Amino acid sequence: MGRTVVPITQAIHEEVASWAKFRRALRKEDQSALDDCFQAALMHAAEGAYATRTDPYEVVVMAILVEQQKAIRALQAEVARLSEEGSGI
């Protein structure tokens, strides 16, 4: 009999649960930031399923990196826009 593959959303939830003690040790604002990171992983669950990685932690980390990169790009664009406005261009 073959091994049953755990659905990626369940695997992500299990990964998140495994960090519960770490989360509790964080300050409230850091807990919120960590929750945002884990939310990013859940937002990309479909992509994680498509990638068929054996370690759900890899999916979690990559999803977090993608969302952080998107946030960085948005901030860079905003800084550029504000710089242009400030220079009178």
C-alpha positions, -999 to +999 in steps of 0.1 A: +000+000+000+012+035-009+017+063+016-011+088+019-001+123+011-014+149+036-032+178+019-010+209+018-034+230+038-034+204+066+004+202+064+007+240+067-017+241+096+004+214+113+036+234+106+020+265+121+008+245+151+044+233+157+055+269+162+029+276+189+053+277+218+076+300+199+046+322+190+035+324+227+070+335+237+069+365+213+057+400+222+021+408+209+033+428+179+057+401+170+029+375+173+009+395+149+038+396+124+043+359+127+006+354+121+009+375+090+037+352+078+017+321+084-013+337+066+009+342+036+017+305+036-020+297+036-027+322+008-003+302-014-015+267-004-026+260-040+008+268-054+023+247-026+002+217-037+012+222-073+049+223-063+045+189-045+073+196-020+078+168+005+085+193+033+057+217+040+082+240+057+097+248+023+063+259+011+057+280+042+091+298+038+088+303+001+053+318+004+065+341+031+094+352+010+071+359-020+047+380+001+076+399+016+091+406-018+058+419-030+056+442+000+092+454-006+083+462-042+052+481-032+072+501-007+099+508-033+073+520-058+058+543-031+092+557-022+099+564-059+065+580-063+070+602-033+105+612-044+091+622-078+064+643-062+089+659-038+113+669-066+085+685-087+089+662-117 
